[in-house]
């Protein structure tokens, strides 16, 4: 983490959110500093994805405030939020399977200046060389790991300042999980990208992150540095059994 990380780029203040009549988030307060990697861990159904989607504008927060880089984005539409420099890699990748790899990346560049396209494409290909080899291949024919790389690459084509990833290791073989996490570390350490990571793979996420939060039934129950949370017996018992 760089010296730039002295104040938050993201502040979530007492945010609650619901799906229909079901309240999924209860008074969430958290922050992400400039230049940090912060992770949110928790069991399936804890509300992690809902938090990430609420930050991105859907569903709306029913109470509280979300501040990004000094701007209150609580009521802003998703496309406005994206234009402020947030990119989301959603759970399940959500690539366009009938389009080629290159076409998917071109869609990701819609929010970025046209003059930077070639440089941004070269940057993504440097991170994920397999995408360059497959650039004319339909995205739906890629392996699961390659599709995840494409989803991350598509998000990066928008030149984000803040990258959010929802379960990027889901369904990937261990070797590919390591590759994806290595790229996230490189983005942070070499390119000073701020990253907010939602993960069920608590061990890898906490090893990578500067700080972390634990979400249980829509409430934050614990926070600390990645090392501090890894050392806590209750975290190890709940999330790390068999994961080390």
ZAVEX-145161 format. One record per residue: x, y, z of N, C-alpha, C in turn; residue in one letter; chain; residue number from 1. Coordinates in steps of 0.05 Angstrom, whole numbers, plus 5000, padded with zeros to 4 digits. Layout:
LUMMAR   n_u   n_v   n_w  ca_u  ca_v  ca_w   c_u   c_v   c_w  type  mol  seq
LUMMAR     X     Y     Z     X     Y     Z     X     Y     Z     A    A  NUM
...
//
This chain:
LUMMAR   n_u   n_v   n_w  ca_u  ca_v  ca_w   c_u   c_v   c_w  type  mol  seq
LUMMAR  5017  4976  5000  5000  5000  5000  5018  5025  5000     X    A    1
LUMMAR  5010  5044  4985  5027  5068  4982  5020  5089  5003     X    A    2
LUMMAR  5037  5110  5004  5032  5131  5023  5006  5146  5017     X    A    3
LUMMAR  4995  5143  4993  4971  5157  4985  4947  5148  5002     X    A    4
LUMMAR  4949  5124  5014  4927  5113  5029  4924  5126  5056     X    A    5
LUMMAR  4916  5151  5057  4913  5165  5082  4885  5174  5087     X    A    6
LUMMAR  4867  5171  5068  4839  5178  5072  4822  5160  5053     X    A    7
LUMMAR  4797  5157  5059  4781  5138  5044  4773  5147  5016     X    A    8
LUMMAR  4774  5128  4998  4762  5133  4972  4733  5124  4972     X    A    9
LUMMAR  4726  5105  4990  4699  5095  4993  4692  5095  5022     X    A   10
LUMMAR  4668  5107  5028  4657  5106  5056  4628  5096  5054     X    A   11
LUMMAR  4623  5075  5069  4596  5065  5071  4587  5071  5100     X    A   12
LUMMAR  4566  5087  5102  4558  5097  5129  4530  5088  5136     X    A   13
LUMMAR  4528  5069  5155  4502  5060  5166  4483  5052  5144     X    A   14
LUMMAR  4492  5037  5124  4476  5029  5101  4460  5004  5107     X    A   15
LUMMAR  4434  5005  5101  4417  4982  5101  4405  4979  5073     X    A   16
LUMMAR  4398  4955  5066  4387  4950  5040  4369  4925  5041     X    A   17
LUMMAR  4350  4923  5023  4331  4901  5023  4326  4891  4995     X    A   18
LUMMAR  4319  4866  4993  4308  4854  4969  4279  4848  4975     X    A   19
LUMMAR  4261  4864  4963  4233  4860  4970  4228  4866  4999     X    A   20
LUMMAR  4216  4847  5013  4211  4850  5042  4233  4838  5059     X    A   21
LUMMAR  4254  4828  5046  4276  4816  5062  4299  4836  5065     X    A   22
LUMMAR  4305  4843  5090  4327  4861  5094  4353  4845  5093     X    A   23
LUMMAR  4371  4853  5075  4395  4838  5070  4419  4851  5084     X    A   24
LUMMAR  4419  4877  5088  4441  4891  5101  4430  4908  5124     X    A   25
LUMMAR  4445  4908  5146  4437  4922  5170  4458  4941  5179     X    A   26
LUMMAR  4454  4967  5175  4472  4988  5186  4502  4982  5181     X    A   27
LUMMAR  4509  4978  5156  4537  4972  5149  4553  4998  5148     X    A   28
LUMMAR  4575  4997  5163  4594  5019  5163  4622  5008  5157     X    A   29
LUMMAR  4634  5018  5136  4661  5008  5129  4674  5029  5111     X    A   30
LUMMAR  4699  5026  5106  4713  5044  5087  4735  5029  5073     X    A   31
LUMMAR  4744  5041  5050  4767  5032  5036  4785  5056  5031     X    A   32
LUMMAR  4810  5054  5039  4829  5076  5035  4841  5075  5007     X    A   33
LUMMAR  4850  5098  4997  4865  5099  4972  4888  5079  4973     X    A   34
LUMMAR  4891  5064  4952  4914  5046  4949  4912  5020  4965     X    A   35
LUMMAR  4890  5015  4978  4886  4991  4993  4874  4968  4977     X    A   36
LUMMAR  4878  4944  4987  4861  4921  4981  4845  4914  5006     X    A   37
LUMMAR  4819  4916  5004  4802  4909  5027  4784  4886  5018     X    A   38
LUMMAR  4781  4866  5036  4764  4844  5029  4741  4842  5049     X    A   39
LUMMAR  4719  4831  5040  4696  4825  5056  4691  4794  5054     X    A   40
LUMMAR  4694  4781  5077  4690  4752  5077  4664  4745  5092     X    A   41
LUMMAR  4654  4722  5087  4629  4713  5100  4618  4689  5086     X    A   42
LUMMAR  4600  4675  5099  4588  4651  5087  4570  4659  5064     X    A   43
LUMMAR  4563  4639  5048  4544  4643  5026  4517  4653  5038     X    A   44
LUMMAR  4506  4674  5026  4481  4685  5036  4484  4706  5058     X    A   45
LUMMAR  4509  4713  5065  4513  4733  5087  4506  4761  5079     X    A   46
LUMMAR  4505  4766  5052  4499  4793  5043  4522  4807  5029     X    A   47
LUMMAR  4543  4792  5023  4567  4804  5011  4561  4815  4983     X    A   48
LUMMAR  4548  4799  4967  4542  4809  4940  4522  4832  4941     X    A   49
LUMMAR  4504  4831  4959  4484  4853  4961  4498  4878  4968     X    A   50
LUMMAR  4518  4877  4986  4533  4902  4993  4547  4913  4968     X    A   51
LUMMAR  4560  4896  4953  4574  4905  4930  4555  4917  4909     X    A   52
LUMMAR  4533  4904  4905  4513  4915  4886  4500  4940  4896     X    A   53
LUMMAR  4497  4943  4922  4485  4968  4933  4505  4991  4929     X    A   54
LUMMAR  4530  4986  4933  4550  5007  4927  4548  5015  4898     X    A   55
LUMMAR  4542  4997  4880  4541  5002  4852  4513  5011  4842     X    A   56
LUMMAR  4495  5015  4861  4470  5028  4855  4445  5010  4852     X    A   57
LUMMAR  4448  4984  4855  4425  4967  4852  4429  4941  4868     X    A   58
LUMMAR  4413  4937  4889  4391  4953  4898  4399  4979  4912     X    A   59
LUMMAR  4381  4997  4915  4386  5022  4928  4389  5017  4959     X    A   60
LUMMAR  4406  5033  4971  4406  5033  5000  4380  5044  5011     X    A   61
LUMMAR  4368  5030  5030  4343  5040  5042  4348  5061  5064     X    A   62
LUMMAR  4373  5061  5074  4381  5082  5093  4412  5083  5092     X    A   63
LUMMAR  4422  5105  5103  4451  5109  5103  4461  5123  5078     X    A   64
LUMMAR  4488  5126  5077  4501  5140  5055  4524  5125  5044     X    A   65
LUMMAR  4530  5128  5018  4553  5117  5005  4568  5140  4992     X    A   66
LUMMAR  4593  5144  5000  4609  5166  4991  4633  5155  4975     X    A   67
LUMMAR  4636  5163  4950  4659  5155  4934  4675  5179  4926     X    A   68
LUMMAR  4700  5180  4935  4718  5202  4927  4706  5229  4933     X    A   69
LUMMAR  4692  5231  4955  4680  5256  4964  4652  5261  4953     X    A   70
LUMMAR  4642  5244  4935  4615  5248  4923  4596  5229  4936     X    A   71
LUMMAR  4572  5239  4943  4551  5222  4953  4538  5208  4929     X    A   72
LUMMAR  4542  5182  4927  4531  5167  4904  4507  5150  4912     X    A   73
LUMMAR  4497  5154  4935  4475  5137  4946  4452  5135  4927     X    A   74
LUMMAR  4445  5157  4914  4421  5157  4897  4428  5159  4867     X    A   75
LUMMAR  4454  5157  4861  4462  5159  4832  4456  5134  4817     X    A   76
LUMMAR  4448  5136  4791  4445  5112  4775  4472  5098  4770     X    A   77
LUMMAR  4470  5072  4764  4495  5056  4762  4514  5067  4740     X    A   78
LUMMAR  4503  5077  4718  4521  5086  4696  4536  5111  4705     X    A   79
LUMMAR  4523  5128  4722  4537  5151  4732  4559  5143  4751     X    A   80
LUMMAR  4553  5123  4768  4573  5113  4787  4597  5102  4772     X    A   81
LUMMAR  4592  5087  4750  4614  5076  4734  4631  5098  4722     X    A   82
LUMMAR  4619  5119  4714  4634  5141  4702  4651  5156  4722     X    A   83
LUMMAR  4646  5152  4748  4663  5165  4768  4688  5148  4773     X    A   84
LUMMAR  4690  5125  4760  4715  5110  4763  4713  5084  4778     X    A   85
LUMMAR  4689  5074  4782  4685  5048  4795  4679  5027  4773     X    A   86
LUMMAR  4692  5004  4775  4686  4982  4757  4679  4957  4775     X    A   87
LUMMAR  4660  4942  4766  4651  4918  4780  4655  4893  4763     X    A   88
LUMMAR  4669  4873  4775  4670  4847  4763  4649  4830  4778     X    A   89
LUMMAR  4626  4825  4765  4604  4812  4780  4609  4782  4785     X    A   90
LUMMAR  4595  4772  4805  4595  4743  4809  4583  4729  4785     X    A   91
LUMMAR  4596  4707  4777  4586  4693  4753  4596  4704  4727     X    A   92
LUMMAR  4614  4724  4728  4628  4736  4705  4611  4752  4686     X    A   93
LUMMAR  4588  4741  4677  4569  4756  4661  4582  4768  4635     X    A   94
LUMMAR  4599  4752  4623  4609  4760  4597  4587  4756  4576     X    A   95
LUMMAR  4592  4765  4552  4573  4761  4530  4584  4737  4514     X    A   96
LUMMAR  4571  4714  4517  4583  4689  4506  4584  4688  4476     X    A   97
LUMMAR  4566  4701  4462  4565  4699  4433  4584  4719  4419     X    A   98
LUMMAR  4594  4738  4435  4613  4758  4425  4641  4748  4428     X    A   99
LUMMAR  4659  4758  4412  4687  4749  4415  4699  4762  4440     X    A  100
LUMMAR  4723  4752  4447  4738  4763  4469  4743  4793  4464     X    A  101
LUMMAR  4752  4800  4440  4758  4828  4434  4733  4845  4436     X    A  102
LUMMAR  4710  4835  4426  4685  4850  4428  4677  4855  4457     X    A  103
LUMMAR  4681  4835  4474  4675  4839  4502  4692  4861  4514     X    A  104
LUMMAR  4718  4861  4507  4736  4881  4517  4729  4909  4506     X    A  105
LUMMAR  4720  4910  4481  4712  4936  4469  4688  4947  4484     X    A  106
LUMMAR  4670  4930  4492  4647  4940  4508  4656  4951  4535     X    A  107
LUMMAR  4676  4939  4547  4686  4949  4572  4699  4976  4570     X    A  108
LUMMAR  4707  4983  4545  4721  5009  4541  4702  5032  4535     X    A  109
LUMMAR  4676  5027  4536  4656  5047  4529  4659  5072  4545     X    A  110
LUMMAR  4668  5069  4571  4669  5093  4589  4697  5106  4588     X    A  111
LUMMAR  4716  5094  4574  4743  5105  4573  4747  5122  4548     X    A  112
LUMMAR  4767  5140  4549  4773  5156  4525  4782  5138  4502     X    A  113
LUMMAR  4772  5144  4477  4779  5128  4454  4809  5128  4449     X    A  114
LUMMAR  4822  5150  4455  4850  5152  4449  4868  5133  4465     X    A  115
LUMMAR  4856  5122  4486  4872  5104  4503  4867  5074  4497     X    A  116
LUMMAR  4849  5069  4477  4840  5041  4474  4863  5022  4469     X    A  117
LUMMAR  4881  5028  4450  4903  5010  4443  4921  5005  4467     X    A  118
LUMMAR  4927  5026  4482  4944  5023  4506  4930  5006  4527     X    A  119
LUMMAR  4904  5010  4531  4889  4995  4551  4887  4966  4543     X    A  120
LUMMAR  4883  4961  4517  4881  4934  4508  4908  4920  4511     X    A  121
LUMMAR  4930  4933  4505  4956  4921  4509  4961  4915  4538     X    A  122
LUMMAR  4952  4933  4556  4955  4928  4585  4940  4903  4594     X    A  123
LUMMAR  4915  4900  4585  4900  4876  4592  4913  4851  4581     X    A  124
LUMMAR  4923  4852  4557  4936  4829  4545  4962  4823  4560     X    A  125
LUMMAR  4975  4843  4571  5000  4838  4586  4994  4823  4612     X    A  126
LUMMAR  4971  4829  4623  4962  4815  4648  4953  4787  4642     X    A  127
LUMMAR  4938  4784  4620  4926  4759  4613  4933  4752  4584     X    A  128
LUMMAR  4957  4742  4579  4966  4736  4551  4947  4717  4536     X    A  129
LUMMAR  4933  4700  4551  4915  4681  4537  4892  4695  4523     X    A  130
LUMMAR  4885  4719  4533  4863  4733  4520  4871  4743  4493     X    A  131
LUMMAR  4896  4751  4490  4905  4759  4463  4905  4736  4444     X    A  132
LUMMAR  4913  4713  4453  4912  4689  4436  4884  4682  4428     X    A  133
LUMMAR  4865  4688  4446  4837  4680  4441  4820  4703  4432     X    A  134
LUMMAR  4832  4726  4424  4816  4750  4420  4794  4748  4399     X    A  135
LUMMAR  4797  4730  4380  4777  4726  4359  4758  4703  4365     X    A  136
LUMMAR  4761  4691  4388  4745  4667  4396  4720  4677  4411     X    A  137
LUMMAR  4698  4663  4407  4674  4669  4422  4679  4665  4452     X    A  138
LUMMAR  4670  4685  4468  4676  4684  4496  4664  4660  4510     X    A  139
LUMMAR  4641  4651  4500  4628  4628  4512  4643  4602  4509     X    A  140
LUMMAR  4662  4601  4491  4678  4576  4488  4703  4576  4505     X    A  141
LUMMAR  4708  4597  4520  4731  4598  4538  4727  4580  4562     X    A  142
LUMMAR  4749  4572  4575  4747  4557  4600  4737  4576  4622     X    A  143
LUMMAR  4729  4565  4644  4719  4581  4667  4740  4602  4676     X    A  144
LUMMAR  4765  4593  4677  4786  4611  4686  4791  4633  4665     X    A  145
LUMMAR  4790  4626  4640  4794  4646  4619  4771  4666  4619     X    A  146
LUMMAR  4746  4657  4624  4723  4675  4626  4726  4694  4649     X    A  147
LUMMAR  4737  4685  4672  4742  4703  4694  4763  4724  4687     X    A  148
LUMMAR  4784  4715  4673  4804  4735  4664  4792  4755  4646     X    A  149
LUMMAR  4774  4746  4628  4760  4765  4610  4743  4784  4625     X    A  150
LUMMAR  4729  4775  4646  4712  4792  4662  4728  4814  4675     X    A  151
LUMMAR  4751  4806  4686  4769  4826  4699  4780  4845  4678     X    A  152
LUMMAR  4789  4834  4655  4800  4851  4634  4779  4871  4624     X    A  153
LUMMAR  4754  4862  4621  4733  4880  4611  4729  4903  4631     X    A  154
LUMMAR  4730  4897  4657  4728  4918  4677  4751  4938  4676     X    A  155
LUMMAR  4775  4927  4671  4799  4945  4669  4799  4962  4645     X    A  156
LUMMAR  4785  4954  4624  4784  4971  4600  4770  4997  4604     X    A  157
LUMMAR  4754  4999  4625  4741  5025  4632  4759  5044  4647     X    A  158
LUMMAR  4784  5037  4651  4804  5053  4666  4794  5061  4693     X    A  159
LUMMAR  4786  5041  4710  4776  5048  4736  4798  5057  4755     X    A  160
LUMMAR  4789  5073  4775  4807  5080  4797  4801  5061  4821     X    A  161
LUMMAR  4778  5048  4820  4769  5032  4842  4756  5007  4830     X    A  162
LUMMAR  4768  4984  4836  4759  4958  4824  4746  4941  4845     X    A  163
LUMMAR  4721  4933  4840  4706  4916  4858  4703  4888  4844     X    A  164
LUMMAR  4708  4867  4859  4706  4840  4849  4689  4823  4867     X    A  165
LUMMAR  4669  4810  4856  4651  4793  4871  4657  4764  4865     X    A  166
LUMMAR  4669  4751  4885  4676  4722  4883  4692  4715  4858     X    A  167
LUMMAR  4715  4728  4854  4730  4722  4829  4742  4693  4829     X    A  168
LUMMAR  4744  4680  4852  4756  4653  4851  4735  4631  4849     X    A  169
LUMMAR  4709  4639  4848  4688  4619  4849  4690  4600  4825     X    A  170
LUMMAR  4691  4574  4831  4691  4553  4811  4718  4549  4797     X    A  171
LUMMAR  4739  4562  4806  4765  4559  4792  4782  4539  4806     X    A  172
LUMMAR  4799  4526  4790  4819  4507  4800  4840  4523  4816     X    A  173
LUMMAR  4853  4510  4836  4872  4524  4853  4894  4540  4838     X    A  174
LUMMAR  4904  4528  4817  4925  4542  4802  4915  4568  4789     X    A  175
LUMMAR  4890  4567  4779  4878  4591  4767  4871  4612  4789     X    A  176
LUMMAR  4862  4602  4812  4857  4621  4835  4882  4636  4841     X    A  177
LUMMAR  4905  4622  4843  4930  4636  4849  4937  4656  4827     X    A  178
LUMMAR  4932  4649  4802  4938  4667  4780  4922  4693  4782     X    A  179
LUMMAR  4896  4690  4787  4878  4713  4790  4887  4731  4813     X    A  180
LUMMAR  4893  4719  4836  4901  4735  4859  4929  4748  4854     X    A  181
LUMMAR  4946  4735  4840  4972  4747  4833  4968  4772  4816     X    A  182
LUMMAR  4949  4771  4797  4943  4795  4781  4932  4817  4798     X    A  183
LUMMAR  4914  4811  4817  4903  4831  4835  4925  4844  4851     X    A  184
LUMMAR  4944  4828  4860  4967  4840  4875  4983  4858  4857     X    A  185
LUMMAR  4988  4850  4833  5003  4866  4814  4989  4893  4808     X    A  186
LUMMAR  4963  4892  4804  4948  4916  4799  4950  4935  4823     X    A  187
LUMMAR  4950  4925  4846  4952  4942  4870  4981  4952  4874     X    A  188
LUMMAR  5000  4935  4873  5027  4942  4880  5041  4958  4858     X    A  189
LUMMAR  5037  4950  4833  5051  4963  4811  5036  4986  4799     X    A  190
LUMMAR  5009  4985  4801  4993  5005  4787  4975  5021  4806     X    A  191
LUMMAR  4979  5016  4832  4966  5032  4853  4935  5032  4851     X    A  192
LUMMAR  4924  5009  4842  4895  5007  4840  4883  4999  4867     X    A  193
LUMMAR  4862  5014  4875  4847  5008  4899  4827  4985  4893     X    A  194
LUMMAR  4826  4965  4910  4810  4941  4904  4793  4934  4928     X    A  195
LUMMAR  4767  4929  4923  4749  4918  4943  4740  4891  4933     X    A  196
LUMMAR  4745  4871  4949  4743  4843  4942  4723  4829  4960     X    A  197
LUMMAR  4702  4817  4948  4684  4800  4963  4691  4771  4957     X    A  198
LUMMAR  4695  4755  4977  4705  4728  4973  4695  4708  4994     X    A  199
LUMMAR  4689  4683  4984  4685  4661  5003  4711  4647  5009     X    A  200
LUMMAR  4731  4650  4991  4757  4638  4996  4772  4656  5015     X    A  201
LUMMAR  4766  4653  5041  4776  4671  5061  4806  4671  5063     X    A  202
LUMMAR  4818  4648  5061  4847  4646  5065  4862  4663  5044     X    A  203
LUMMAR  4856  4659  5018  4869  4674  4997  4863  4704  4999     X    A  204
LUMMAR  4838  4710  5005  4830  4738  5007  4844  4753  5029     X    A  205
LUMMAR  4846  4741  5053  4858  4754  5075  4889  4755  5073     X    A  206
LUMMAR  4900  4735  5059  4929  4736  5053  4936  4759  5034     X    A  207
LUMMAR  4917  4765  5016  4922  4787  4997  4916  4814  5008     X    A  208
LUMMAR  4895  4816  5025  4884  4842  5033  4901  4856  5054     X    A  209
LUMMAR  4900  4883  5053  4911  4899  5075  4892  4897  5099     X    A  210
LUMMAR  4867  4899  5094  4847  4898  5116  4823  4881  5107     X    A  211
LUMMAR  4807  4873  5126  4784  4857  5120  4761  4861  5139     X    A  212
LUMMAR  4738  4854  5130  4713  4855  5146  4700  4827  5145     X    A  213
LUMMAR  4687  4819  5167  4672  4794  5167  4642  4802  5168     X    A  214
LUMMAR  4626  4791  5149  4598  4796  5147  4582  4771  5155     X    A  215
LUMMAR  4564  4774  5174  4548  4752  5183  4519  4761  5183     X    A  216
LUMMAR  4502  4748  5168  4473  4755  5167  4469  4785  5163     X    A  217
LUMMAR  4484  4796  5144  4479  4824  5137  4491  4844  5156     X    A  218
LUMMAR  4507  4835  5175  4519  4853  5195  4549  4849  5196     X    A  219
LUMMAR  4564  4870  5199  4593  4867  5203  4598  4860  5232     X    A  220
LUMMAR  4611  4837  5236  4616  4828  5263  4645  4830  5271     X    A  221
LUMMAR  4663  4836  5252  4692  4836  5259  4706  4851  5237     X    A  222
LUMMAR  4728  4864  5244  4746  4877  5224  4774  4877  5234     X    A  223
LUMMAR  4793  4882  5216  4821  4883  5224  4838  4880  5200     X    A  224
LUMMAR  4865  4879  5204  4882  4874  5182  4878  4845  5173     X    A  225
LUMMAR  4888  4839  5149  4886  4811  5139  4899  4792  5158     X    A  226
LUMMAR  4923  4799  5168  4938  4782  5187  4922  4778  5213     X    A  227
LUMMAR  4911  4800  5223  4896  4798  5248  4872  4779  5246     X    A  228
LUMMAR  4857  4781  5224  4834  4764  5220  4842  4735  5216     X    A  229
LUMMAR  4864  4731  5201  4874  4703  5197  4881  4690  5223     X    A  230
LUMMAR  4890  4706  5242  4899  4696  5268  4877  4690  5288     X    A  231
LUMMAR  4853  4701  5283  4831  4698  5301  4819  4670  5300     X    A  232
LUMMAR  4816  4658  5323  4807  4630  5324  4779  4627  5312     X    A  233
LUMMAR  4761  4647  5318  4734  4645  5308  4733  4647  5277     X    A  234
LUMMAR  4751  4663  5266  4753  4665  5236  4763  4638  5225     X    A  235
LUMMAR  4784  4628  5237  4796  4603  5228  4775  4580  5229     X    A  236
LUMMAR  4760  4579  5251  4741  4557  5254  4718  4560  5235     X    A  237
LUMMAR  4709  4584  5229  4685  4588  5212  4691  4587  5183     X    A  238
LUMMAR  4715  4597  5175  4721  4602  5146  4745  4589  5135     X    A  239
LUMMAR  4763  4579  5152  4789  4569  5142  4793  4539  5145     X    A  240
LUMMAR  4774  4525  5155  4778  4496  5158  4782  4483  5131     X    A  241
LUMMAR  4805  4471  5128  4813  4458  5103  4822  4478  5082     X    A  242
LUMMAR  4824  4504  5088  4831  4523  5068  4861  4531  5069     X    A  243
LUMMAR  4876  4521  5088  4904  4529  5090  4922  4508  5078     X    A  244
//
